[in-house]
Amino acid sequence: MLKFLWKFLGDVNLTIWLLLAITLNLVIGSRYAKQFREIFNQLNYLRFQDWVAKHTLAESWWVWLLLFLLVLFALNTAVCTTDRLFLLVKRRKEYGFTPFVLAIAPSLMHLCFLVVIAGHAISLFSVQVRQMPVTPNAVMTFPPLSITARDQRSVYWSEPKLAGVARQHSVPLVVTTPAGTVSDEVAILEPVFRDGVSIHLDTAGKAKPGEAQRLKLIVKHDPGLYPILIGNALICLLMLLYFPSVLKNRNGG
């Protein structure tokens, strides 16, 4: 039974069918996401178990199916990668050092991909997110931090054709941590990281003509962030090692 299950999960044909099924699921899911935009936008700020508790299966069935397909795809990737690693290690004496590294690099990329998938799974079920409109001296408590937002600052383009268009928004912060109080500044796409908590700045809706842009702070504690970043960084490094060497060998280098 175990051998049959292992063979089934390690079948490359299963990989192809899973990719097709995931693609079809996402196409259908995109229609639901557009139709129920307010419902699915909540997934950006709620843990999955909290989101599911608020909505029916009629709205979320495709999300459950997507999770099932992704888990099956991760198992398929893990089994295929394990089989290839065992084969390569068993035959390692037939390779020189560099050829062996090149042969094993794709499998290592797959392992890093699994780390990224695991990071997203951790985020899905464990992330904590809170939002706060930016107003003068507004205070948010997000253990272990206390965050005070000062007045927002906006920098505008100087070019005549872009007159009145904001180039960047930022907000000075006073962050109180267990180690003390520090001053910092958060800007759009320039978050602040303190004690495992990330502080982001975003716009709060579209500003009307003549009105100042309203901003909001988004504070997150995301345990899955570091596996995602580390896994992606290692994939990039392995790709930089692997693909130039393959191209060089194919070109007669």
N, C-alpha and C positions, 0 to 999 in steps of 0.2 A: 504493500500500500504506500509506504513512504517513498519507495523507488519510483512508483508510478506518479506520485504527487510531485516529486523532485523533477522528473522528466517532463511532466506537464508544465510546470512553472518555468523550466529552463528552455522551453521551445521557442525558437526565433519566430515561428509563425504566430505564436501567441502575442509576441511583441507587436507585430504588424496589426493584428486584429485589435489589440488594445489601443494603439495609436489612432486607428480609424474610429473606434468607439468613443475615445476621449474627444476627438475632433467633433464628431457628430453631437456629443453631449454639450460641448461648449457652444456650438451653433444654436442649439435649442435653448440653452441657458441664457444666451445673450438676448434672446427674444423676451424671456421672462424678466431679465434684469432691466430691460427698457420699459416693459409694461408695468413692473412693480419697482420702480426706481427707488422710492423712499424705503421700501422694505429691504432691498439688497444693499443699499448704501450703509445700513446699520452694521453690516459685517465688517466695515472699516473700523468700528469702535466697540463692538461687543465681542466677547468670547463666543465661540461657536455654540457651546452648550446653552449660553444665555439667549442667544439669538433663536435657536431652535425652539426653546421653551415658549417663545412669543408668537410663533407662526405655525401654520398647519402644514401637513404633508402635501397638500395640493399646491402650495407655493414653493416648497423646498425639496420636492422629490428628486429633482435633477441634481441638486447639491449633494444629497446622500449618494446618488448613483455615481457622481463624479468622485467623491471620496473613496467609494468602493473600487472604482476603476484605477485610481491613483495608487491605492494600497496594493492592488494586484500588479500594477505596472512596476512598483518599487520592488515587490517580491520577485517578479520576473527578471528585473535588472540585477538584483542581488544574486539570484541563482545562476544566471548566465555568466556574471562576472566571477563568481566563485569557481565555476567549472573551468573557465579560461585561466584563472590564476593558478589553479592546481596543475593544469596542463603545462603552463609556461614554467612554473617552478620545477616540475618534474623533468623538463627538458632544458633546464637552464645551462647545463654543461655544453649543449650543442651551440650555444650563442657565445659571442664575445660580450664584454661588458656593455658597450654602447648599443649593439643590436638588441640585447636583452632589455635594456632600459626603454628603447623605442617600442619593443614588442609589448611591454607591460604598461606603457603609458596610457593607452586607451582604457584599460581596465581600471587604472588608478583614477582616471577621469570619471568613470562610472561610480566608483566608490565616493568620490567627492560630490557627485550628483546626488547620491543617496543621503549624504550629510546635509546638503541643501534642502532636500525634500523633508528630512527629519526636522530641520530648523523651522520650516514653514508649518509643519504639523504642531510643533511646540508653540509657535506663535498663535496658531489658530485657536488653541485650547487654553493658553495661559496668558496672553497679552492683556495688560490693563491700560486703558486709555481714558483720559479725561480732557475736556475742553473748557476754555474760559475766554469770554470776550475781552479784548484789550481795552481797558479803561484806566485812567490815571490812578496809580497806587492800588490796583486790584490785586488781591492775594488769593493764591491757591495752595491748599495743603495736599501734598501727594507724598505720603511717607516713603522714604525718610526725609523728604524735602519740604520746605516752605518757599514758595516762589512769589515774589512781588514784581509786578510789571509796572514800569514807569510810562511816561508819555511815549506814544509811537513817533518814530521819525521816518520821513519819506524824502527820497532824493529823486528829482525829476530830470528828464532829458533836457539838454540845452539846445538841441537842434530845433529850428523853427517848425518843421513838419511834425515834430513829436512834442510840441509844447503842451504841457499839462499832463503828459503821460508819465506815470511813475516808473523810475528805473529800478528802485529797490525800496523795500520797507524794512524797518528794523525796530526793535524794542529793547531798551536797556532793562536788565533784570537785576534784582537782588535775590540771591539764592542762599537760603540757610540750610546747611547740612549738619550732620552730627559733629563734623570737625570744625565748624565755624561758619561765618557768613562771608560770601564772596560776591563781587560784582561781575556781571557778564553781559553779553548782548547777543540776542538771537535775531536772525534775519530770514527772509524767504530763501529756502533751499540751503540755509546755513544753520543747522541745529546746534544745540548746546547739549553736551553729555556730562552728567554728574551722578556719581554713585549708582551706576546701572540704570539711570533714568535719562531719557532723551526728551528735550524740549524743542518743539518745532513751532514755526510761525507760518500762518496761512491766512488767506483772505477770507472774509466772512460775507459771501455774496458779492454781487456786482455793484459797484458804486454808481449812483445816479449822477448826471452832469452837475457839476458845482459842489458835490458833496465829497468829503474826505473818505478815503477807502477804509471801511471797517475791517479790523483784523481780529484774529483769535489765536490763542496759544493752544497747542495740542501737546499734552504730556503723556509719554508712554513708558511703561516698563515691559520690555519685550525680551524674554529669555531666549527666544529663537533667533534673535538678530545676529549674534556672534557666529553660530554655526553656519548661517546663510552667508555672511561676509567671508568667513574663512574658507568655506567650501568653494565659493565662486572665485576667490583669489587663487586658490590652488589649481582650479580648473584652468584659469587664464595662464598660470605659470607653466602648467603641463602642455597646454596648447602651443605656447611660445617655444617650448623645447621640441615638441613632436612634429608640428607641421613644417617648419623650415627644414628640418632634417629629412623628412619624407620627400619634400619637393627637391631637395638637393640630390638625394639618391636617385629619384626618378629622372632627373636631368643629367645623370651620369657623373655626379660629384663623388 
